[in-house]
Structure formats: C-alpha cells, structure tokens
C-alpha cells in the first residue's frame, strides 16, 4: 500500500472547506443476491429527512434575567441553595433555549454580536475567562472527595439528568436548519454530554441525534465528524475492555454502529474519477473524518454489529481490513494514509471475538501481520525515520496488540494469534529503534507467506 501522510492544515479549514466531496456508488453490476439484500436493507431504513430549511430560533425573550443567571450558576456548581421544583425546570429549559438557539443567530455567526467561538466557550467553558460552562456541567474529578464534595456532585448529576433531554430536544430543532456552523456546534454540545460516563439510564438518548446526522443524506461530513466523536464516547463508556459490551439499549446502539459502518463503507468506495478530481486537502479531509469513524467502531468492539440467530449486519472487521489492505486490486478509494491505516489496524485489535460467533480472528491476524510487514518495509525506506511518525505508530500498535493477543480464545485461533502477535512485535521494536531487528519486516513477510491461517475468510460463513 502506498499512502500519503496527512497534510498539516487547520481544523476549521479542514472541516468547512475540505470535506465537500460526496461519495458515488462504485461502478459495476451486482449479482441478484446482493440486489435483494440491498432492497431489504433499504426497506428497513427510516424515511430520508427533508432538506434543511432556512430560519433562526434565537429569541430575545429567552435571555436569562439576572436572578435566572444566578439560579443557573447554582445548578451548574451544585450548591445547596440551587432552585428546585418548577422554578428549577423553567430556568434549565430557558437556559437551553437561550444558549443553543443563539447558535442560529446570523449576528453571532457573522461576528456582529460576539462570535460562535465565544458562544461555545460560554456554553462549554474554556481556558480563558469562562473556565466553567454556563450550560454544560464540568463535573469535578477531584480524587478522594469528602462527603460534602460527594453531595455536591450528586446535586450536579441530578441537574444534568434533568437538562440532558431538554438539550436533546433543542439540538434536534437546530439540526433541521440550513446553517452548517449551527448544526456542527449543536453536535459539539451533545458530544460533551456523551463524554459523561452516566451510571443512570438515559445517556444513550443522545445517540439518536448522532445517528440521524450520519444517516441524513443531506448532511455535511464536518457535522458527521462530531457524531462519530459522540458515538465513540458513548461506546467507550458502555464497554468493559475485558468483557462483553454492556449496553442498556442494544437496538439504539446497533443502529448507531450500523450507520457508522455504512458511511465508512461508502467513503471507502468512492468513484475513482471523483477522487482523481479532488485536491490533496479534500482527500486529507475525508481521511481525517474516516479516522474518527474508525475510532467509533473500535470503541464498539464488535467484529459484526449484528451476529445472532442468522442475522448478520455491519461487517466492521471486514471493513477495517479493507482499510489496511496492501493489494492494489483491493485498496480503499480514496487510499488510506498511513496514520489512517494504523488507526484501522489498532481498531482491529480492539474487536472482541466473543461478541461475534462467526468471526475468525486467525484470518484477521494473518492480514494484520501482512500490513505491519508493509509498514516496516516503508519505514526502512526512510533512513532518518522522520518522514512519518514511526514511533507513534509503534506505540499505538503495541498498546492495542498486547491485550488483543491475550483476549482471543484457544478454540478461536488464539494460538495462531499469539504467534502472529509475537512476529509483529519484532517489527514494532524496529519502528521504535531502527538499530534493532533491522530484518524484521522481511522476516515477517516470510512468516506470513509460510504460515497461512486455518480460516479462509473474516467470517464463517463468508459474507
């Protein structure tokens, strides 16, 4: 695989200027079985939303009075004298309306009344004048809290539980409007809610908004980026790294994972003619957003989104293998950059075989070894080891590889996976220090060619 490193450019430019290309269906006909499957999948999809509409939601009547501002500060900081009852509900909802709907104000967007960045700092908090957000609750992470601090946190959690569904409702209204910057920042707000590791049921509700943004055919990839970030946070908060995924609402999260999988698959099969017309910045923009989709799928830890009672959907592992492919006839379009492919390789190591009965880890380990051999060979062509972040790649791969090799059961190819991991680690050691194992890449190529896995496909039976 020949890959380009991601060019350095600003995030704002990346999101708002470099992601305009839309995927096209790959050329070529499908057989009748694929056609029938596509029709069934299409029939299960919710109806496409209408195009975005013009308008704004901000209203001066929602501006908080001084007493209401004081009430909101007490709720955010969890003080004992915070308002209760109807007064509490009213101020929380009004604050949601005021801050979230201001995102749609042309005066804010065009800098005549502050700016979007200033408004987002007010909402979420920041390093400058407003370290504590006025809407988002920055919960204390103080170690060994005393009883008073525990009580304060409990009051904050209670308020967050109350404000979250309000925020979801108002963000959904913003997501209907024809304002890219407003929709993007609305999802940034929900992303911060998703980052909170809720013990109580209900946090998964924010997943619906993320999923709708991903599935909306009219949506911009800059907005989807924040949906992927939000879903990554949700999956990570619900996953025990040493056990099966613990999900309160499996149907909701399955739909989210399928939405990510479908989007990523489409962005790996873009029409080659379209890709060739893209600027380097546009291709880098697609690669950047694909990396966040990869990370979200990795956090789900599912080789297949659904693999139960004959229902198999969302081939996550197969899609990740496509991103690390080294075969010229099977490369993603646009091609994966090395950082993106390493993300995919690390994501493969996070998939848990116990979550998918038809998944075959030994086949995947063989393909992963082939990719790392190519990575090592590419590093050897850079004697200074400065063209790519080889040590960062090595750290990322080793961090993912060690627990993965231990997680695969013996009856699912565990012995083969452990042997492959040991061979891969020699290349990783060389990526850390090119004076060690200088022949590691060539030796890994030889091992791959001499030691095929028992399994012949990612899944059994193949998809």
C-alpha positions as CSV (number, residue, x, y, z in Angstrom):
1,X,0.0,0.0,0.0
2,X,1.3,3.4,-1.0
3,X,0.0,6.1,1.3
4,X,0.4,9.8,1.9
5,X,0.8,11.3,5.2
6,X,-2.0,13.7,6.3
7,X,-1.0,17.3,5.3
8,X,-0.9,19.8,8.2
9,X,-3.7,22.3,8.0
10,X,-6.1,24.0,10.3
11,X,-9.1,22.1,11.7
12,X,-11.6,24.8,10.8
13,X,-10.4,24.9,7.2
14,X,-10.4,21.1,7.1
15,X,-14.0,20.8,8.4
16,X,-15.6,23.6,6.5
17,X,-13.7,23.6,3.2
18,X,-12.1,20.2,2.6
19,X,-15.0,17.8,3.0
20,X,-17.3,18.9,0.2
21,X,-16.9,15.8,-1.9
22,X,-19.7,13.3,-1.7
23,X,-19.5,9.6,-2.3
24,X,-20.6,7.9,-5.5
25,X,-21.7,4.3,-5.9
26,X,-18.9,2.1,-7.2
27,X,-19.2,1.1,-10.8
28,X,-20.1,-2.4,-11.8
29,X,-23.2,-4.6,-11.5
30,X,-24.2,-6.7,-8.5
31,X,-25.5,-10.2,-8.6
32,X,-29.1,-10.9,-7.8
33,X,-28.5,-11.9,-4.2
34,X,-26.7,-8.6,-3.4
35,X,-29.5,-6.7,-5.1
36,X,-32.1,-8.5,-3.0
37,X,-30.1,-7.8,0.2
38,X,-29.8,-4.1,-0.7
39,X,-33.5,-3.8,-1.2
40,X,-34.2,-5.5,2.1
41,X,-31.7,-3.1,3.9
42,X,-33.3,-0.1,2.1
43,X,-36.7,-1.1,3.3
44,X,-35.6,-1.1,6.9
45,X,-34.2,2.4,6.7
46,X,-36.3,5.2,8.1
47,X,-37.5,7.7,5.5
48,X,-35.0,10.3,4.5
49,X,-35.4,13.6,6.2
50,X,-36.4,16.6,4.0
51,X,-33.6,19.1,3.0
52,X,-32.7,21.7,5.6
53,X,-34.9,24.7,6.0
54,X,-34.0,28.4,6.3
55,X,-34.7,30.2,9.6
56,X,-33.4,31.0,13.0
57,X,-34.5,30.0,16.5
58,X,-33.0,32.7,18.8
59,X,-35.4,34.9,20.6
60,X,-34.7,37.8,23.0
61,X,-37.4,36.5,25.3
62,X,-35.2,33.6,26.1
63,X,-32.4,35.8,27.5
64,X,-31.8,35.0,31.2
65,X,-32.6,37.6,33.8
66,X,-30.0,38.3,36.5
67,X,-31.9,36.1,39.0
68,X,-32.2,33.3,36.4
69,X,-28.4,33.6,35.7
70,X,-27.8,33.2,39.4
71,X,-30.1,30.2,39.6
72,X,-28.3,28.6,36.7
73,X,-24.9,29.2,38.2
74,X,-26.1,27.5,41.4
75,X,-27.3,24.5,39.4
76,X,-24.0,24.2,37.4
77,X,-21.9,24.4,40.5
78,X,-24.2,22.1,42.6
79,X,-24.7,24.5,45.5
80,X,-27.1,23.6,48.3
81,X,-29.3,26.6,47.6
82,X,-29.9,25.8,44.0
83,X,-33.6,26.2,42.9
84,X,-36.0,23.2,43.0
85,X,-39.3,22.3,41.6
86,X,-41.0,24.2,38.8
87,X,-38.5,27.1,39.1
88,X,-35.7,24.7,38.5
89,X,-37.3,23.2,35.5
90,X,-38.1,26.6,34.0
91,X,-34.6,28.0,34.3
92,X,-32.9,24.9,32.9
93,X,-35.1,24.8,29.8
94,X,-34.8,28.6,29.3
95,X,-31.0,28.4,29.5
96,X,-31.1,25.5,27.0
97,X,-33.2,27.5,24.6
98,X,-31.1,30.7,25.0
99,X,-27.7,29.2,24.6
100,X,-28.5,26.5,21.9
101,X,-30.8,28.7,19.8
102,X,-28.2,31.5,19.7
103,X,-26.1,29.2,17.5
104,X,-28.7,30.0,14.8
105,X,-28.3,33.8,15.1
106,X,-26.8,35.5,12.0
107,X,-25.5,38.2,14.2
108,X,-23.5,35.7,16.2
109,X,-22.4,33.8,13.1
110,X,-21.2,36.9,11.3
111,X,-19.5,38.3,14.4
112,X,-21.7,41.3,14.9
113,X,-22.8,40.0,18.3
114,X,-19.8,38.2,19.7
115,X,-18.8,35.1,17.8
116,X,-19.6,31.4,17.6
117,X,-16.3,30.6,19.3
118,X,-17.1,32.9,22.2
119,X,-20.6,31.5,22.5
120,X,-19.3,27.9,22.6
121,X,-16.9,28.9,25.3
122,X,-19.8,30.3,27.3
123,X,-21.7,27.1,26.8
124,X,-18.9,24.5,27.4
125,X,-16.4,26.5,29.3
126,X,-12.8,27.1,28.3
127,X,-9.3,28.1,29.4
128,X,-9.9,31.8,29.3
129,X,-12.4,34.0,31.1
130,X,-15.0,31.3,31.5
131,X,-13.4,28.0,32.7
132,X,-16.8,26.7,33.8
133,X,-19.5,26.5,31.2
134,X,-22.8,28.3,31.7
135,X,-24.8,25.4,30.3
136,X,-22.6,22.4,30.3
137,X,-21.7,20.9,33.7
138,X,-18.0,20.4,34.2
139,X,-18.2,17.8,36.9
140,X,-15.4,17.7,39.4
141,X,-12.8,14.9,39.1
142,X,-11.1,15.6,42.5
143,X,-9.7,12.4,43.9
144,X,-10.9,11.0,47.3
145,X,-13.7,13.5,47.6
146,X,-15.0,14.3,51.1
147,X,-18.7,13.9,52.0
148,X,-19.5,17.5,51.1
149,X,-17.9,17.1,47.7
150,X,-19.8,13.9,47.1
151,X,-23.1,15.6,47.9
152,X,-22.3,18.5,45.6
153,X,-21.5,16.1,42.7
154,X,-24.8,14.3,43.4
155,X,-26.6,17.5,43.0
156,X,-24.8,18.3,39.8
157,X,-25.6,14.8,38.4
158,X,-29.3,15.3,39.2
159,X,-29.3,18.6,37.3
160,X,-27.5,17.0,34.4
161,X,-30.0,14.2,34.2
162,X,-32.8,16.8,34.0
163,X,-31.2,19.1,31.5
164,X,-30.0,16.4,29.1
165,X,-33.4,15.6,27.4
166,X,-34.0,19.4,27.2
167,X,-30.7,19.8,25.3
168,X,-31.5,16.9,23.0
169,X,-34.9,18.4,22.1
170,X,-33.4,21.9,21.3
171,X,-30.4,20.5,19.4
172,X,-32.8,18.4,17.2
173,X,-34.5,21.6,16.2
174,X,-31.2,23.2,15.3
175,X,-30.3,20.2,13.2
176,X,-33.2,20.9,10.9
177,X,-31.9,24.3,9.9
178,X,-29.8,25.3,6.8
179,X,-26.9,26.5,8.9
180,X,-23.8,24.3,8.8
181,X,-22.0,26.1,11.6
182,X,-25.0,25.9,13.9
183,X,-25.6,22.2,13.3
184,X,-21.9,21.4,13.8
185,X,-21.7,23.3,17.1
186,X,-25.0,21.8,18.3
187,X,-23.5,18.3,18.0
188,X,-20.4,19.6,19.8
189,X,-22.7,20.3,22.8
190,X,-24.2,16.8,22.7
191,X,-20.7,15.3,22.3
192,X,-19.8,16.8,25.6
193,X,-22.9,15.2,27.2
194,X,-21.9,11.9,25.6
195,X,-18.4,12.1,27.2
196,X,-20.0,12.0,30.7
197,X,-19.9,8.4,31.9
198,X,-23.5,8.1,33.1
199,X,-24.4,5.3,35.6
200,X,-28.0,6.1,35.2
201,X,-30.1,5.0,32.2
202,X,-30.8,7.7,29.6
203,X,-27.4,8.9,28.2
204,X,-27.9,6.7,25.1
205,X,-30.7,9.0,24.1
206,X,-28.1,11.4,22.6
207,X,-27.1,8.6,20.2
208,X,-30.3,9.1,18.3
209,X,-29.2,12.6,17.2
210,X,-25.8,11.4,16.2
211,X,-27.3,8.6,14.2
212,X,-29.7,10.8,12.4
213,X,-26.9,13.2,11.4
214,X,-24.9,10.3,10.0
215,X,-27.8,8.8,8.1
216,X,-29.1,12.2,6.8
217,X,-28.1,12.2,3.1
218,X,-28.1,16.0,3.1
219,X,-25.7,16.3,6.0
220,X,-22.1,17.5,5.7
221,X,-19.2,15.4,6.8
222,X,-17.9,18.2,9.0
223,X,-21.1,17.7,11.1
224,X,-20.8,13.9,11.0
225,X,-17.4,14.2,12.5
226,X,-18.9,15.3,15.8
227,X,-21.5,12.5,15.5
228,X,-18.6,10.0,15.3
229,X,-16.8,11.6,18.2
230,X,-20.0,11.4,20.3
231,X,-20.7,7.8,19.5
232,X,-17.1,6.9,20.2
233,X,-17.6,8.4,23.7
234,X,-20.9,6.6,24.2
235,X,-19.5,3.2,23.1
236,X,-16.4,3.6,25.3
237,X,-18.5,4.4,28.4
238,X,-20.6,1.3,27.9
239,X,-17.8,-1.2,27.1
240,X,-15.8,-3.3,29.6
241,X,-12.4,-3.9,27.9
242,X,-12.2,-7.4,29.4
243,X,-15.8,-8.5,29.0
244,X,-18.7,-8.3,26.6
245,X,-20.3,-5.0,25.7
246,X,-22.7,-3.8,28.3
247,X,-25.4,-1.8,26.6
248,X,-28.7,-0.6,28.1
249,X,-30.4,-0.2,24.8
250,X,-28.8,-2.6,22.3
251,X,-31.2,-1.7,19.4
252,X,-30.4,2.0,19.6
253,X,-26.6,1.5,19.7
254,X,-26.8,-1.2,17.0
255,X,-28.4,1.3,14.7
256,X,-25.7,3.8,15.5
257,X,-22.9,1.3,14.8
258,X,-24.6,0.3,11.5
259,X,-24.9,4.0,10.5
260,X,-21.1,4.4,11.1
261,X,-20.3,1.2,9.2
262,X,-22.5,2.2,6.2
263,X,-21.0,5.7,6.0
264,X,-17.4,4.4,6.2
265,X,-18.0,1.7,3.6
266,X,-19.3,4.4,1.2
267,X,-16.4,6.6,1.9
268,X,-14.0,3.7,1.1
269,X,-15.7,3.1,-2.3
270,X,-15.9,6.5,-3.8
271,X,-15.8,6.7,-7.6
272,X,-12.2,6.8,-8.7
273,X,-12.9,9.5,-11.3
274,X,-14.4,11.7,-8.5
275,X,-11.4,11.0,-6.3
276,X,-8.9,12.0,-9.0
277,X,-10.6,15.4,-9.3
278,X,-10.2,16.1,-5.6
279,X,-7.5,18.4,-4.2
280,X,-5.0,16.9,-1.7
281,X,-6.8,18.8,1.0
282,X,-10.1,17.3,0.1
283,X,-8.7,13.8,0.2
284,X,-7.0,14.5,3.5
285,X,-10.3,15.8,4.8
286,X,-12.0,12.6,4.0
287,X,-9.2,10.6,5.6
288,X,-9.5,12.7,8.8
289,X,-13.2,12.1,9.2
290,X,-12.8,8.4,8.3
291,X,-10.3,8.1,11.2
292,X,-13.0,9.2,13.7
293,X,-15.4,6.8,12.2
294,X,-12.8,4.0,12.6
295,X,-12.3,5.0,16.3
296,X,-16.0,4.9,16.9
297,X,-16.3,1.4,15.5
298,X,-13.3,0.3,17.5
299,X,-14.9,1.6,20.7
300,X,-18.0,-0.6,19.9
301,X,-15.6,-3.7,19.9
302,X,-17.9,-5.6,17.6
303,X,-16.5,-7.6,14.7
304,X,-20.0,-7.6,13.3
305,X,-22.7,-5.1,14.5
306,X,-25.2,-7.9,14.5
307,X,-24.3,-11.6,14.6
308,X,-27.1,-13.5,16.2
309,X,-29.7,-16.1,15.1
310,X,-28.8,-15.9,11.4
311,X,-28.9,-12.1,11.3
312,X,-25.5,-10.7,10.3
313,X,-25.1,-7.0,9.5
314,X,-22.4,-4.4,9.8
315,X,-19.1,-6.2,8.9
316,X,-16.8,-4.0,10.9
317,X,-13.8,-6.3,10.8
318,X,-14.1,-6.8,7.1
319,X,-14.3,-3.0,6.6
320,X,-11.2,-2.4,8.7
321,X,-9.3,-5.0,6.8
322,X,-10.2,-3.1,3.6
323,X,-8.5,0.0,5.1
324,X,-5.3,-1.9,5.8
325,X,-5.3,-3.8,2.5
326,X,-1.9,-4.0,0.7
327,X,-3.3,-5.4,-2.5
328,X,-3.6,-2.9,-5.4
329,X,-6.9,-4.5,-6.5
330,X,-8.5,-4.1,-3.1
331,X,-7.4,-0.6,-1.9
332,X,-10.0,1.8,-0.5
333,X,-10.9,4.8,-2.6
334,X,-9.6,7.3,-1.6
335,X,-6.5,5.4,-0.5
336,X,-5.8,5.3,3.3
337,X,-3.0,7.3,4.6
338,X,-0.5,5.6,6.9
339,X,-2.0,7.2,10.1
340,X,-5.5,6.2,9.0
341,X,-4.4,2.6,8.2
342,X,-2.6,2.3,11.6
343,X,-5.8,3.5,13.3
344,X,-7.7,0.7,11.5
345,X,-5.0,-1.8,12.5
346,X,-5.3,-0.8,16.1
347,X,-9.1,-0.9,15.9
348,X,-8.9,-4.5,14.6
349,X,-7.1,-5.4,17.8
350,X,-9.9,-3.9,19.9
351,X,-12.6,-6.2,18.4
352,X,-13.8,-8.9,20.8
353,X,-14.3,-12.4,19.2
354,X,-16.8,-13.3,21.9
355,X,-19.2,-10.7,20.5
356,X,-19.4,-12.4,17.1
357,X,-19.7,-16.2,16.8
358,X,-18.9,-16.2,13.0
359,X,-15.8,-14.0,13.4
360,X,-12.4,-15.7,12.6
361,X,-9.6,-13.9,14.4
362,X,-6.8,-16.1,12.9
363,X,-7.6,-15.0,9.4
364,X,-7.6,-11.3,10.5
365,X,-4.3,-11.8,12.4
366,X,-2.7,-13.0,9.1
367,X,-3.9,-10.0,7.3
368,X,-2.8,-7.7,10.1
369,X,0.7,-9.2,10.0
370,X,0.9,-8.6,6.3
371,X,0.0,-5.0,6.8
372,X,2.6,-4.5,9.6
373,X,5.3,-6.1,7.3
374,X,4.5,-3.5,4.7
375,X,4.6,-0.7,7.3
376,X,8.0,-1.9,8.4
377,X,9.3,-2.0,4.8
378,X,8.0,1.5,4.3
379,X,9.8,2.7,7.4
380,X,13.1,1.1,6.1
381,X,12.8,3.3,3.1
382,X,13.1,6.3,5.5
383,X,16.6,6.0,7.0
384,X,16.2,9.2,9.0
385,X,12.8,7.9,10.3
386,X,11.4,11.5,10.2
387,X,9.0,11.4,7.2
388,X,6.3,9.6,9.3
389,X,5.7,9.3,13.0
390,X,7.1,5.8,13.1
391,X,7.5,5.7,16.9
392,X,3.9,6.9,17.4
393,X,2.7,4.1,15.1
394,X,4.7,1.6,17.1
395,X,3.3,2.8,20.4
396,X,-0.3,2.7,19.0
397,X,0.1,-0.8,17.6
398,X,1.8,-2.3,20.7
399,X,-0.8,-0.8,23.0
400,X,-3.5,-2.4,21.0
401,X,-1.7,-5.7,20.2
402,X,-0.9,-6.9,23.7
403,X,-4.4,-7.2,25.1
404,X,-5.7,-8.5,21.8
405,X,-3.4,-11.4,21.7
406,X,-4.5,-12.4,25.2
407,X,-8.2,-12.0,24.5
408,X,-8.6,-14.5,21.6
409,X,-9.8,-17.9,23.0
410,X,-7.8,-21.0,22.1
411,X,-10.8,-22.5,20.2
412,X,-11.0,-19.4,18.0
413,X,-7.4,-19.4,16.8
414,X,-5.8,-18.0,20.0
415,X,-2.5,-19.8,19.5
416,X,-2.1,-18.6,15.9
417,X,-3.0,-15.0,17.0
418,X,-0.4,-15.1,19.8
419,X,2.3,-16.3,17.4
420,X,1.4,-13.7,14.8
421,X,1.5,-11.0,17.5
422,X,5.0,-12.1,18.6
423,X,6.2,-11.8,15.0
424,X,4.5,-8.4,14.6
425,X,6.1,-7.2,17.7
426,X,9.6,-7.6,16.2
427,X,8.7,-5.0,13.5
428,X,7.2,-2.8,16.2
429,X,10.5,-2.9,18.1
430,X,12.3,-1.8,14.9
431,X,9.8,1.1,14.4
432,X,10.8,2.3,17.9
433,X,14.5,1.9,17.2
434,X,15.8,1.2,13.7
435,X,19.0,-0.3,15.0
436,X,17.0,-3.3,16.5
437,X,15.7,-6.1,14.4
438,X,16.7,-4.5,11.0
439,X,15.5,-7.5,9.1
440,X,12.2,-7.7,11.0
441,X,10.0,-6.6,8.1
442,X,11.5,-9.2,5.7
443,X,11.2,-11.9,8.3
444,X,7.5,-11.0,8.9
445,X,6.9,-11.2,5.1
446,X,8.5,-14.7,5.2
447,X,6.4,-15.8,8.2
448,X,3.2,-14.6,6.5
449,X,3.9,-16.4,3.3
450,X,4.9,-19.7,5.1
451,X,2.1,-19.7,7.8
452,X,-1.4,-19.3,6.3
453,X,-4.2,-19.4,8.9
454,X,-6.7,-22.2,9.2
455,X,-9.6,-19.8,8.4
456,X,-10.1,-18.7,4.8
457,X,-12.3,-15.7,5.4
458,X,-13.1,-13.0,8.0
459,X,-16.4,-14.7,8.9
460,X,-17.6,-18.2,8.7
461,X,-19.7,-18.5,6.5
462,X,-18.3,-15.6,4.5
463,X,-20.5,-12.5,4.0
